[in-house]
Amino acid sequence: MFMSTVLDLVALAPMEPTPGTNWDAPPKAPPGMGSVMPEWVGWAKYFAIGGGILGMSACGIMMMVGRRNRSHLSAEGANGLLWILGGLSVVTLAAGVVPGIVT
């Protein structure tokens, strides 16, 4: 009973935005963050590339070592390559896809 009364009151509330507000404003950096955020994004890309290089190297070593009598290790290395390429693809596409969705 209480919830239905609350829902009725919410339905009666005006749903128009107040004058002078822009609910569809483009993204804007907070004060002082205009130069910091691109630097953080650059660091993230740098570490992602480094992690991708190390991960691919580790997968290659696993595949080389697992070639003889340890086929499970070789299969894990090959499977890891797919995850590394998927992760690098997400990091690469993030800078283009996210701003396209948000704006």
C-alpha positions in Angstrom: 0.0 0.0 0.0 2.8 2.4 0.9 4.7 1.7 -2.3 1.7 2.3 -4.5 1.2 5.7 -2.8 4.8 6.6 -3.3 4.7 5.5 -7.0 1.5 7.6 -7.5 3.3 10.7 -6.0 6.3 10.1 -8.2 4.0 9.9 -11.3 2.5 13.3 -10.4 5.9 15.0 -10.2 6.9 17.2 -13.1 9.3 15.5 -15.4 10.6 18.4 -17.4 14.1 19.7 -16.8 14.4 23.1 -15.1 15.1 26.0 -17.4 18.7 26.8 -18.0 20.0 23.3 -17.6 21.6 21.3 -20.5 21.1 17.6 -19.9 22.9 16.7 -23.2 26.1 18.7 -22.6 29.3 17.4 -24.1 31.9 15.9 -21.8 34.1 18.5 -20.1 37.2 17.9 -18.0 37.1 18.9 -14.4 39.3 21.9 -13.4 43.0 20.8 -13.4 42.3 17.4 -15.2 42.6 18.6 -18.8 46.3 17.7 -19.1 46.3 14.8 -16.5 43.8 12.5 -18.1 45.5 12.2 -21.5 48.7 11.4 -19.6 47.0 8.6 -17.6 45.5 7.2 -20.9 49.0 7.2 -22.4 50.4 5.3 -19.4 47.6 2.8 -19.6 48.4 2.2 -23.3 52.1 1.9 -22.6 51.6 -0.7 -19.9 49.1 -2.6 -22.0 51.6 -2.8 -24.9 54.3 -3.9 -22.5 52.0 -6.5 -21.0 51.1 -7.7 -24.5 54.7 -8.1 -25.5 55.5 -10.0 -22.3 52.4 -12.2 -22.6 53.1 -13.1 -26.2 56.7 -14.0 -25.3 55.5 -16.2 -22.4 53.0 -17.9 -24.7 55.7 -18.5 -27.3 58.0 -20.0 -24.7 55.2 -22.2 -23.5 54.5 -23.4 -27.0 58.2 -24.1 -27.6 58.7 -26.0 -24.3 55.4 -27.9 -24.7 56.2 -29.2 -28.1 57.6 -32.5 -27.0 55.7 -34.7 -24.5 53.9 -31.8 -22.9 51.2 -31.0 -25.4 49.0 -29.5 -22.6 51.5 -26.8 -22.0 51.7 -26.0 -25.7 47.9 -25.8 -26.0 47.8 -23.5 -23.0 50.3 -21.2 -24.7 48.2 -21.2 -27.9 45.1 -20.5 -26.0 46.8 -17.6 -24.2 47.6 -15.9 -27.5 43.8 -15.6 -28.2 43.3 -13.9 -24.8 46.2 -11.6 -25.3 45.1 -10.5 -28.8 41.5 -10.0 -27.4 42.8 -7.8 -24.6 45.0 -5.8 -26.9 42.1 -5.3 -29.2 39.9 -4.0 -26.4 42.6 -1.6 -25.3 43.2 -0.4 -28.9 39.5 0.2 -29.6 38.7 1.8 -26.3 40.0 5.3 -27.2 37.7 5.3 -30.3 34.6 3.4 -29.1 34.0 5.0 -25.7 33.9 8.6 -26.8 31.7 7.6 -29.7 29.2 6.0 -27.3 29.3 8.7 -24.7 28.9 11.7 -27.0 
